[in-house]
Amino acid sequence: MKKQIILLATVFTLAACNQQPKKEASNPLRNEKDSLQALLNERDTKLSAYMMSFMDIEQNLDSINTHQKNIYIRIECEPEVSFTIVDEINKEIRAINQLIEKNSKKIIVLNKEIKKSGGNNKKLEEMITVELKL
């Protein structure tokens, strides 16, 4: 009988040692860390999207400069205006206008995103303002 009591006490003691506490209740710091990590990931994703938009705008501005140079070269090389030259210049101007339109739309979206985020990112606002001036 004594052995049975000792055996039962041992079993209960071992069973009590193997119980693991609930993860959610026992680790509030882990939950907070996970929450902060999710916020950081979201911020990084948004920042990447902003940077991609800025790169697209820069690329469009470079294309606009190329189209403008093409127009100037056409005018300088052939002082006599023909229908083909006028047509080519009009194509370049249309391409420039399309690129300006794309940039304007991207800038509008970026401005909306800043306002939606509370407008507390002054550096991003400054970058958009600089892009508008270009």
Secondary structure as a PSIPRED ss2 file (coil, helix, strand):
# PSIPRED VFORMAT (PSIPRED V4.0)

   1 M C   1.000  0.000  0.000
   2 K H   0.000  1.000  0.000
   3 K H   0.000  1.000  0.000
   4 Q H   0.000  1.000  0.000
   5 I H   0.000  1.000  0.000
   6 I H   0.000  1.000  0.000
   7 L H   0.000  1.000  0.000
   8 L H   0.000  1.000  0.000
   9 A H   0.000  1.000  0.000
  10 T H   0.000  1.000  0.000
  11 V H   0.000  1.000  0.000
  12 F H   0.000  1.000  0.000
  13 T H   0.000  1.000  0.000
  14 L H   0.000  1.000  0.000
  15 A H   0.000  1.000  0.000
  16 A H   0.000  1.000  0.000
  17 C H   0.000  1.000  0.000
  18 N C   1.000  0.000  0.000
  19 Q C   1.000  0.000  0.000
  20 Q C   1.000  0.000  0.000
  21 P C   1.000  0.000  0.000
  22 K C   1.000  0.000  0.000
  23 K H   0.000  1.000  0.000
  24 E H   0.000  1.000  0.000
  25 A H   0.000  1.000  0.000
  26 S H   0.000  1.000  0.000
  27 N C   1.000  0.000  0.000
  28 P H   0.000  1.000  0.000
  29 L H   0.000  1.000  0.000
  30 R H   0.000  1.000  0.000
  31 N H   0.000  1.000  0.000
  32 E H   0.000  1.000  0.000
  33 K H   0.000  1.000  0.000
  34 D H   0.000  1.000  0.000
  35 S H   0.000  1.000  0.000
  36 L H   0.000  1.000  0.000
  37 Q H   0.000  1.000  0.000
  38 A H   0.000  1.000  0.000
  39 L H   0.000  1.000  0.000
  40 L H   0.000  1.000  0.000
  41 N H   0.000  1.000  0.000
  42 E H   0.000  1.000  0.000
  43 R H   0.000  1.000  0.000
  44 D H   0.000  1.000  0.000
  45 T H   0.000  1.000  0.000
  46 K H   0.000  1.000  0.000
  47 L H   0.000  1.000  0.000
  48 S H   0.000  1.000  0.000
  49 A H   0.000  1.000  0.000
  50 Y H   0.000  1.000  0.000
  51 M H   0.000  1.000  0.000
  52 M H   0.000  1.000  0.000
  53 S H   0.000  1.000  0.000
  54 F H   0.000  1.000  0.000
  55 M H   0.000  1.000  0.000
  56 D H   0.000  1.000  0.000
  57 I H   0.000  1.000  0.000
  58 E H   0.000  1.000  0.000
  59 Q H   0.000  1.000  0.000
  60 N H   0.000  1.000  0.000
  61 L H   0.000  1.000  0.000
  62 D H   0.000  1.000  0.000
  63 S H   0.000  1.000  0.000
  64 I H   0.000  1.000  0.000
  65 N H   0.000  1.000  0.000
  66 T H   0.000  1.000  0.000
  67 H H   0.000  1.000  0.000
  68 Q H   0.000  1.000  0.000
  69 K H   0.000  1.000  0.000
  70 N H   0.000  1.000  0.000
  71 I H   0.000  1.000  0.000
  72 Y H   0.000  1.000  0.000
  73 I H   0.000  1.000  0.000
  74 R H   0.000  1.000  0.000
  75 I H   0.000  1.000  0.000
  76 E H   0.000  1.000  0.000
  77 C H   0.000  1.000  0.000
  78 E C   1.000  0.000  0.000
  79 P C   1.000  0.000  0.000
  80 E C   1.000  0.000  0.000
  81 V C   1.000  0.000  0.000
  82 S C   1.000  0.000  0.000
  83 F H   0.000  1.000  0.000
  84 T H   0.000  1.000  0.000
  85 I H   0.000  1.000  0.000
  86 V H   0.000  1.000  0.000
  87 D H   0.000  1.000  0.000
  88 E H   0.000  1.000  0.000
  89 I H   0.000  1.000  0.000
  90 N H   0.000  1.000  0.000
  91 K H   0.000  1.000  0.000
  92 E H   0.000  1.000  0.000
  93 I H   0.000  1.000  0.000
  94 R H   0.000  1.000  0.000
  95 A H   0.000  1.000  0.000
  96 I H   0.000  1.000  0.000
  97 N H   0.000  1.000  0.000
  98 Q H   0.000  1.000  0.000
  99 L H   0.000  1.000  0.000
 100 I H   0.000  1.000  0.000
 101 E H   0.000  1.000  0.000
 102 K H   0.000  1.000  0.000
 103 N H   0.000  1.000  0.000
 104 S H   0.000  1.000  0.000
 105 K H   0.000  1.000  0.000
 106 K H   0.000  1.000  0.000
 107 I H   0.000  1.000  0.000
 108 I H   0.000  1.000  0.000
 109 V H   0.000  1.000  0.000
 110 L H   0.000  1.000  0.000
 111 N H   0.000  1.000  0.000
 112 K H   0.000  1.000  0.000
 113 E H   0.000  1.000  0.000
 114 I H   0.000  1.000  0.000
 115 K H   0.000  1.000  0.000
 116 K H   0.000  1.000  0.000
 117 S C   1.000  0.000  0.000
 118 G C   1.000  0.000  0.000
 119 G C   1.000  0.000  0.000
 120 N C   1.000  0.000  0.000
 121 N C   1.000  0.000  0.000
 122 K H   0.000  1.000  0.000
 123 K H   0.000  1.000  0.000
 124 L H   0.000  1.000  0.000
 125 E H   0.000  1.000  0.000
 126 E H   0.000  1.000  0.000
 127 M H   0.000  1.000  0.000
 128 I H   0.000  1.000  0.000
 129 T H   0.000  1.000  0.000
 130 V H   0.000  1.000  0.000
 131 E H   0.000  1.000  0.000
 132 L H   0.000  1.000  0.000
 133 K H   0.000  1.000  0.000
 134 L C   1.000  0.000  0.000
